[in-house]
Amino acid sequence: MTEITTVDNYVSGVFVPPSTKEYLDVLNPANAQIIGRVGLSTSSDVDAAVAAALEAFGGWSSRTIKQRASIMMKFHALVEKHAEELAKLIVLENGKNLTEALADVAKGNETVEWACGLPQLAAGNCLRVSGQVSCTDRRDPLGVVAS
């Protein structure tokens, strides 16, 4: 039997137990064995995480798009490096075979590749619409999302 991992909320760079101190068992659908536990959070737990994210947002949004893309490139490399390990977790949690799970990891990493290309995608267009008027496209970070 594999080690059972308990997953808490990740807030401000540290794992924080849910205020309920309650956890939900995560089962392997193939054999119904417990493979992990995830915290059952409350709306106040989410509010605390959102507040921390809003605080961090200033630092993130002040980075240049090139700096943000660089961080995403490092994340992309980590996903590639750990693709098999991630796929094995998907197999345990979802009951997929390894080939399907590896495809899931690769598909997710395609999204990261897209984010790495943002400096080119969000370069912006400037259109001179009349003698003294120009319109410029700009892409700015919008803020925090909780799910």
N, C-alpha and C positions, 0 to 999 in steps of 0.2 A: 504494500500500500504506500502511496506517495504521501509526502508531508502535506498537511492541511494548512493552507495559507489564510490568514485573516486579513481582509482589506478594509482599512479605515478610510476616512475622507482625507484628501491631500490638500492642505490649506497652507499657504505661505511657505511652501517648501518642506513641510513636515506632515506626518500622518497623525490625524486627530480622530480619536474614537467618537462615534456618534453620541449625542447627548442622551439618547435612550439607553445606551450600553447594551443594546440588543442587536443580534446579528441574524441574517438569513443564511441557511445552508445552501450552498451551490452543489448540485448533484450531477454526477456523470450520467447522462441519459442511457448509456449502454448497460450500466450495472447498478444504478441508483446509489452508488457510494458517494459519500461527502468528499468533495475535492477542494472545498474552500468555504469561507464565510465572508459575507459582505455586510457592512454596517447598515442598519435601518435608521436613516436620518430623518430629522424633522424639518419643517420649514425654517425654523431658527438656525439649524445647522447650515441649510442652503444660504440663508441670509448672511451668515458669518463668512461663508466661502465667497459669496458675491462681494461683500465688503472688502475682503482681502484682495480679490481680483481687481476691484476698482482702484484700490491703492496701488497695485502693481501696474495697472494700465498706463499710468503716466510715464513710467520708465520704458515700457514696451513701445508705446505710440511715439515717443520722442526719438526712438531709433530710426535710422534711415531704412528705407525699404531693402537696400542692399544688406544691411546688418541683420534684418529680420530673415531675409532669404538665407543668409549664411547659417543662422541658427537652424532653419528648417533643413538645410543640406546636411548638417551634422546629425539631425534626427533621422533623416532618410538613410544615412550610412549606418546608424545604429539599428534601424529596422532591418536593413539588409543583412547585417552581421548576425542578428538574432532571429532571422526568419524561421529557422527550423524550430527553435525553442518556442517562439510565438505560435507557430502552427501546431505544435504538440499540445499547447494549452487550449487551442481552439478544438482540437480533437477531443480532449477530455471534457470540455464544457458543452460542446454542441453535438458530439457524436459523429462528426464528419470524418471522412477518411483523410489521410495525410495529404494526398494530392489536392483535394478540395481546400483543405486548410491552408496549404502553401499558396494556392491561388487567391484565397481571401487576403492573406498578408500582402501578396504582390499587388492586388487591386487597391488595397488601402494605401500602399506606398506610391501608387500612381498619383493619388491625390496630393501626397507630399511633393512629388516631382513637379506637379502643376504649381504648387505654392512656391517652389524654388525658382520657377520661371517668372514670378511676379515682377521683378525689376524690368523685364522686357514687356510684360503684359500691361503693366500699370504706368508705363513711361509717360502716358498722357499725350493728348493731341492738343495742338493750339491752332485754332482756325481764325483767321482774320476775317471778320464778318462785314466790316466796313472800314473806312479810312482810319478811324481812331478807336475802333472797338475790336477786341479779340476775345474769343471764348476758349477756355482751357478746361480739359477734362482732368480731374484729380481723383485719386483714390486714397482715402484716409481710413485708418482703423476706426470702427464704429463703437466698440465697447465690449462689455462683458455679456456672455451668454451662459445660462445654466441649463443643464438638462439632466 
